[in-house]
Amino acid sequence: MSHPYFNNTPESADVANDRQCSPRRDRIKDCRSFVPGALGNRDDIGHGTHCAALLLDLSPNADIYVARVTESDKDAVSPEAVAEAIRHAADKWKVAIITISFGWPEYQTAVATAIDHANMCHILICAAASNGGANDDVAFPANSLSVICVHSTDEQGKPSKFTPNPLKFCPNFAVLGENVQAAWPGHPKGLSQSGTSTATPILAAVMALILEFVDQKPRKTPAEKRLTDYRVMIKVLHAMSDTVEAYLYVRPWKQMTHKVDRGRVEASILNAIECRI
């Protein structure tokens, strides 16, 4: 987290919001390594810095927790390290959302068991689909029934060429994942990156904004209290989406916009929660 981006205050900060007027790093509540001998706040690849920066920019009131699960881009990601990180996020950090910008071609038992534990703790999980286009299947854990699979689109909402074919048994949400600029070690102005791993923190930020919006209500309905349930959140995301070539292109501005009063937004979210899809 040595990039100057994390020491700066967001340019769009709300002067009435103390959190937004503080350096970005103040919202990173913990950086922990689950790789022996590796520092939790050091990124020797750049991928994690890019993802964290997107989360900080797009969900300006969210607290961020960073789990390091690999030492370098030449090392395979250990399923055991990821499983431990997921459990730590659930039990110690008590997060609302876990975002996973990587995956494996094969099922990983340790990770699946940890995901089941996180689901029992009412934690939402989203994961990158993969980047091999039609030549690759959706990776694990994005192909899991209790994980929100994230595909990539271009700036016009059309599926990226590298995003894999949609799953047949669960929703295939897609958001911008091409040419997205964010912080990167060694590059003061950041770098532009593409991939479903780039799209994943963007969708996670959308989910965080939904949770934040509902949390602002003095009294939440029983239905709204279930928003951290996978089946409930996908209903809300579905209502914010349009079908584009068999993918669900998420357009949060379709329902959450300054042009619509708060009551109508609340009603649309509640209607989405209660509908059957």
Secondary structure as GFF3:
##gff-version 3
##sequence-region A 1 277
A	DSSP	three_ten_helix	4	7	.	.	.	ID=ss1
A	DSSP	three_ten_helix	24	27	.	.	.	ID=ss2
A	DSSP	beta_strand	28	33	.	.	.	ID=ss3
A	DSSP	alpha_helix	47	58	.	.	.	ID=ss4
A	DSSP	beta_strand	64	68	.	.	.	ID=ss5
A	DSSP	alpha_helix	79	88	.	.	.	ID=ss6
A	DSSP	pi_helix	89	93	.	.	.	ID=ss7
A	DSSP	beta_strand	97	100	.	.	.	ID=ss8
A	DSSP	alpha_helix	109	120	.	.	.	ID=ss9
A	DSSP	beta_strand	124	128	.	.	.	ID=ss10
A	DSSP	three_ten_helix	133	135	.	.	.	ID=ss11
A	DSSP	beta_strand	148	153	.	.	.	ID=ss12
A	DSSP	beta_strand	173	176	.	.	.	ID=ss13
A	DSSP	beta_strand	180	184	.	.	.	ID=ss14
A	DSSP	beta_strand	187	193	.	.	.	ID=ss15
A	DSSP	alpha_helix	196	215	.	.	.	ID=ss16
A	DSSP	three_ten_helix	224	226	.	.	.	ID=ss17
A	DSSP	alpha_helix	230	239	.	.	.	ID=ss18
A	DSSP	beta_strand	241	244	.	.	.	ID=ss19
A	DSSP	beta_strand	247	250	.	.	.	ID=ss20
A	DSSP	three_ten_helix	252	254	.	.	.	ID=ss21
A	DSSP	alpha_helix	262	274	.	.	.	ID=ss22
###
